[in-house]
Amino acid sequence: MDKKENKIIIYTDGACKGNPGKGGYGSILTFVDSNGNYHEKELTAGYSNTTNNRMELMAAIVALEALKRPSEVVLYSDSKYLTDAFNQKWIDGWVKANWKQHTKNPVKNIDLWKRLLEAQKLHKVEYIWVKGHAGHEYNERCDRLAVASATGENLLNDNTNM
């Protein structure tokens, strides 16, 4: 990697009370600066009517969109929907098939998949799955952020036809 690029570790989670229902996401971005100082940034928001999968995608999207310069990223998620789309190359097939699944049905959440592809364009991203609700410190923190946002006030509107 270019010396100007940073290694960023991102942890993400989405939550939904009902599916669809009130939902939220939580993301934690971590990095060590050139002086060896550790930094964290938390990102979270809640939505009045959404799905769990949409919140899992939003957690990754907002984290990647928050990066200010090209970076090497390791993104941890407990969502197989998110991690397998990249690690199993599903997304490559969807794009090649004009956003159709192998069943010829349209891929769900196309708007967010496209936004995620755009958000990661400048970065080298490795997606790693972690087991949810298994005591992983950052996954648990992201879950608390997501749940708090989903049950909070001033929920955003997820403008989509789920």
C-alpha atoms as a printed R data frame, in Angstrom:
    type eleno elety resid chain resno       x       y       z
1   ATOM     1    CA   MET     A     1   0.000   0.000   0.000
2   ATOM     2    CA   ASP     A     2   1.054   3.598  -0.589
3   ATOM     3    CA   LYS     A     3   2.615   5.216   2.489
4   ATOM     4    CA   LYS     A     4  -0.153   7.852   2.436
5   ATOM     5    CA   GLU     A     5  -2.789   5.211   2.971
6   ATOM     6    CA   ASN     A     6  -3.974   4.281   6.452
7   ATOM     7    CA   LYS     A     7  -4.950   0.909   7.820
8   ATOM     8    CA   ILE     A     8  -8.426   1.283   9.267
9   ATOM     9    CA   ILE     A     9 -10.252  -1.367  11.273
10  ATOM    10    CA   ILE     A    10 -14.044  -1.039  11.108
11  ATOM    11    CA   TYR     A    11 -16.632  -2.911  13.146
12  ATOM    12    CA   THR     A    12 -20.301  -2.799  12.115
13  ATOM    13    CA   ASP     A    13 -23.708  -4.071  13.124
14  ATOM    14    CA   GLY     A    14 -27.329  -3.477  12.241
15  ATOM    15    CA   ALA     A    15 -30.454  -4.082  14.294
16  ATOM    16    CA   CYS     A    16 -34.163  -4.111  13.627
17  ATOM    17    CA   LYS     A    17 -37.140  -4.407  15.964
18  ATOM    18    CA   GLY     A    18 -39.461  -6.281  13.660
19  ATOM    19    CA   ASN     A    19 -38.369  -6.973  10.120
20  ATOM    20    CA   PRO     A    20 -39.397  -4.584   8.695
21  ATOM    21    CA   GLY     A    21 -39.608  -2.271  11.663
22  ATOM    22    CA   LYS     A    22 -37.622   0.307  13.565
23  ATOM    23    CA   GLY     A    23 -33.950  -0.215  12.886
24  ATOM    24    CA   GLY     A    24 -30.524   1.188  13.494
25  ATOM    25    CA   TYR     A    25 -26.875   0.718  12.699
26  ATOM    26    CA   GLY     A    26 -23.687   1.112  14.654
27  ATOM    27    CA   SER     A    27 -20.158   1.423  13.294
28  ATOM    28    CA   ILE     A    28 -16.846   1.898  15.042
29  ATOM    29    CA   LEU     A    29 -13.819   3.042  13.036
30  ATOM    30    CA   THR     A    30 -10.426   2.501  14.657
31  ATOM    31    CA   PHE     A    31  -6.899   3.385  13.616
32  ATOM    32    CA   VAL     A    32  -3.456   4.112  14.973
33  ATOM    33    CA   ASP     A    33  -1.900   7.353  13.733
34  ATOM    34    CA   SER     A    34   1.736   7.845  12.705
35  ATOM    35    CA   ASN     A    35   2.592   8.789  16.311
36  ATOM    36    CA   GLY     A    36   1.190   5.512  17.613
37  ATOM    37    CA   ASN     A    37  -1.932   7.090  19.085
38  ATOM    38    CA   TYR     A    38  -5.116   5.000  18.998
39  ATOM    39    CA   HIS     A    39  -8.312   6.659  17.713
40  ATOM    40    CA   GLU     A    40 -11.954   5.592  17.543
41  ATOM    41    CA   LYS     A    41 -15.004   7.110  15.911
42  ATOM    42    CA   GLU     A    42 -18.567   5.872  16.474
43  ATOM    43    CA   LEU     A    43 -21.287   6.332  13.859
44  ATOM    44    CA   THR     A    44 -24.938   5.454  14.456
45  ATOM    45    CA   ALA     A    45 -28.451   6.352  13.338
46  ATOM    46    CA   GLY     A    46 -31.957   4.951  13.596
47  ATOM    47    CA   TYR     A    47 -34.723   4.510  11.021
48  ATOM    48    CA   SER     A    48 -38.480   4.363  11.497
49  ATOM    49    CA   ASN     A    49 -39.185   1.568   8.997
50  ATOM    50    CA   THR     A    50 -36.428  -0.570   7.556
51  ATOM    51    CA   THR     A    51 -35.007  -4.106   7.589
52  ATOM    52    CA   ASN     A    52 -32.138  -5.766   9.387
53  ATOM    53    CA   ASN     A    53 -30.227  -6.362   6.132
54  ATOM    54    CA   ARG     A    54 -30.552  -2.704   5.167
55  ATOM    55    CA   MET     A    55 -29.122  -1.669   8.535
56  ATOM    56    CA   GLU     A    56 -26.217  -4.118   8.174
57  ATOM    57    CA   LEU     A    57 -25.416  -2.522   4.804
58  ATOM    58    CA   MET     A    58 -25.845   1.032   6.119
59  ATOM    59    CA   ALA     A    59 -23.372   0.351   8.924
60  ATOM    60    CA   ALA     A    60 -20.693  -0.535   6.370
61  ATOM    61    CA   ILE     A    61 -21.644   2.272   3.981
62  ATOM    62    CA   VAL     A    62 -21.495   5.123   6.468
63  ATOM    63    CA   ALA     A    63 -18.216   3.858   7.884
64  ATOM    64    CA   LEU     A    64 -16.573   3.718   4.455
65  ATOM    65    CA   GLU     A    65 -18.084   7.067   3.443
66  ATOM    66    CA   ALA     A    66 -16.513   8.618   6.563
67  ATOM    67    CA   LEU     A    67 -12.972   7.854   5.344
68  ATOM    68    CA   LYS     A    68 -11.250  10.958   4.051
69  ATOM    69    CA   ARG     A    69  -8.511   9.355   1.922
70  ATOM    70    CA   PRO     A    70  -7.782   6.013   0.258
71  ATOM    71    CA   SER     A    71  -7.242   3.414   2.948
72  ATOM    72    CA   GLU     A    72  -6.577  -0.221   3.566
73  ATOM    73    CA   VAL     A    73  -9.634  -1.399   5.491
74  ATOM    74    CA   VAL     A    74 -10.507  -4.506   7.451
75  ATOM    75    CA   LEU     A    75 -14.271  -4.499   8.061
76  ATOM    76    CA   TYR     A    76 -15.753  -6.870  10.637
77  ATOM    77    CA   SER     A    77 -19.457  -7.711  10.487
78  ATOM    78    CA   ASP     A    78 -21.717 -10.389  11.927
79  ATOM    79    CA   SER     A    79 -23.768 -10.261   8.717
80  ATOM    80    CA   LYS     A    80 -23.163 -13.157   6.341
81  ATOM    81    CA   TYR     A    81 -25.394 -11.245   3.914
82  ATOM    82    CA   LEU     A    82 -22.735  -8.513   3.778
83  ATOM    83    CA   THR     A    83 -19.528 -10.513   4.100
84  ATOM    84    CA   ASP     A    84 -20.526 -13.375   1.791
85  ATOM    85    CA   ALA     A    85 -21.623 -10.946  -0.924
86  ATOM    86    CA   PHE     A    86 -17.961  -9.989  -1.275
87  ATOM    87    CA   ASN     A    87 -16.095 -13.065  -0.048
88  ATOM    88    CA   GLN     A    88 -18.228 -15.475  -2.088
89  ATOM    89    CA   LYS     A    89 -18.227 -13.019  -5.038
90  ATOM    90    CA   TRP     A    90 -22.029 -12.853  -5.150
91  ATOM    91    CA   ILE     A    91 -21.887  -9.143  -5.868
92  ATOM    92    CA   ASP     A    92 -19.745  -9.706  -8.962
93  ATOM    93    CA   GLY     A    93 -22.406 -12.032 -10.331
94  ATOM    94    CA   TRP     A    94 -25.200  -9.611  -9.471
95  ATOM    95    CA   VAL     A    95 -23.482  -6.749 -11.273
96  ATOM    96    CA   LYS     A    96 -22.700  -8.941 -14.279
97  ATOM    97    CA   ALA     A    97 -26.344 -10.123 -14.384
98  ATOM    98    CA   ASN     A    98 -27.673  -6.545 -14.163
99  ATOM    99    CA   TRP     A    99 -28.614  -6.930 -10.482
100 ATOM   100    CA   LYS     A   100 -30.442 -10.229 -10.882
101 ATOM   101    CA   GLN     A   101 -29.967 -13.270  -8.669
102 ATOM   102    CA   HIS     A   102 -29.288 -16.696 -10.136
103 ATOM   103    CA   THR     A   103 -33.066 -17.238  -9.829
104 ATOM   104    CA   LYS     A   104 -33.532 -14.244 -12.188
105 ATOM   105    CA   ASN     A   105 -35.263 -12.317  -9.377
106 ATOM   106    CA   PRO     A   106 -33.991  -8.799  -8.681
107 ATOM   107    CA   VAL     A   107 -31.406  -8.478  -5.929
108 ATOM   108    CA   LYS     A   108 -32.855  -6.890  -2.795
109 ATOM   109    CA   ASN     A   109 -31.449  -3.572  -1.587
110 ATOM   110    CA   ILE     A   110 -29.884  -2.652  -4.929
111 ATOM   111    CA   ASP     A   111 -29.758   1.005  -3.886
112 ATOM   112    CA   LEU     A   112 -27.566   0.186  -0.901
113 ATOM   113    CA   TRP     A   113 -25.362  -2.332  -2.721
114 ATOM   114    CA   LYS     A   114 -24.631   0.327  -5.350
115 ATOM   115    CA   ARG     A   115 -23.911   2.896  -2.659
116 ATOM   116    CA   LEU     A   116 -21.602   0.432  -0.896
117 ATOM   117    CA   LEU     A   117 -19.679  -0.285  -4.100
118 ATOM   118    CA   GLU     A   118 -19.243   3.463  -4.603
119 ATOM   119    CA   ALA     A   119 -18.162   3.970  -0.977
120 ATOM   120    CA   GLN     A   120 -15.447   1.337  -1.203
121 ATOM   121    CA   LYS     A   121 -14.106   2.371  -4.621
122 ATOM   122    CA   LEU     A   122 -11.068   4.236  -3.283
123 ATOM   123    CA   HIS     A   123 -10.221   1.637  -0.675
124 ATOM   124    CA   LYS     A   124  -8.868  -1.863  -0.387
125 ATOM   125    CA   VAL     A   125 -11.499  -3.565   1.786
126 ATOM   126    CA   GLU     A   126 -11.303  -6.988   3.384
127 ATOM   127    CA   TYR     A   127 -14.600  -8.265   4.812
128 ATOM   128    CA   ILE     A   128 -14.405 -10.561   7.833
129 ATOM   129    CA   TRP     A   129 -17.377 -12.307   9.427
130 ATOM   130    CA   VAL     A   130 -17.607 -12.517  13.217
131 ATOM   131    CA   LYS     A   131 -20.204 -14.462  15.162
132 ATOM   132    CA   GLY     A   132 -22.784 -12.056  16.551
133 ATOM   133    CA   HIS     A   133 -23.734 -11.949  20.237
134 ATOM   134    CA   ALA     A   134 -20.707 -14.077  21.099
135 ATOM   135    CA   GLY     A   135 -18.831 -11.674  23.337
136 ATOM   136    CA   HIS     A   136 -16.741  -9.912  20.676
137 ATOM   137    CA   GLU     A   137 -16.148  -6.522  22.346
138 ATOM   138    CA   TYR     A   138 -16.563  -4.317  19.288
139 ATOM   139    CA   ASN     A   139 -19.433  -6.324  17.821
140 ATOM   140    CA   GLU     A   140 -21.266  -6.011  21.131
141 ATOM   141    CA   ARG     A   141 -20.603  -2.250  21.214
142 ATOM   142    CA   CYS     A   142 -21.879  -1.858  17.650
143 ATOM   143    CA   ASP     A   143 -24.986  -3.847  18.566
144 ATOM   144    CA   ARG     A   144 -25.650  -1.548  21.549
145 ATOM   145    CA   LEU     A   145 -25.254   1.505  19.285
146 ATOM   146    CA   ALA     A   146 -27.620   0.013  16.682
147 ATOM   147    CA   VAL     A   147 -30.280  -0.990  19.210
148 ATOM   148    CA   ALA     A   148 -30.118   2.364  21.009
149 ATOM   149    CA   SER     A   149 -30.550   4.200  17.713
150 ATOM   150    CA   ALA     A   150 -33.407   1.927  16.622
151 ATOM   151    CA   THR     A   151 -35.285   2.627  19.848
152 ATOM   152    CA   GLY     A   152 -34.395   6.306  20.055
153 ATOM   153    CA   GLU     A   153 -36.184   9.432  18.920
154 ATOM   154    CA   ASN     A   154 -35.856  11.444  15.686
155 ATOM   155    CA   LEU     A   155 -35.730   8.315  13.529
156 ATOM   156    CA   LEU     A   156 -34.835   8.806   9.878
157 ATOM   157    CA   ASN     A   157 -36.987   7.671   6.966
158 ATOM   158    CA   ASP     A   158 -35.621   4.799   4.860
159 ATOM   159    CA   ASN     A   159 -36.895   5.916   1.447
160 ATOM   160    CA   THR     A   160 -37.171   2.577  -0.250
161 ATOM   161    CA   ASN     A   161 -39.721   0.063  -1.381
162 ATOM   162    CA   MET     A   162 -38.688  -2.861   0.780
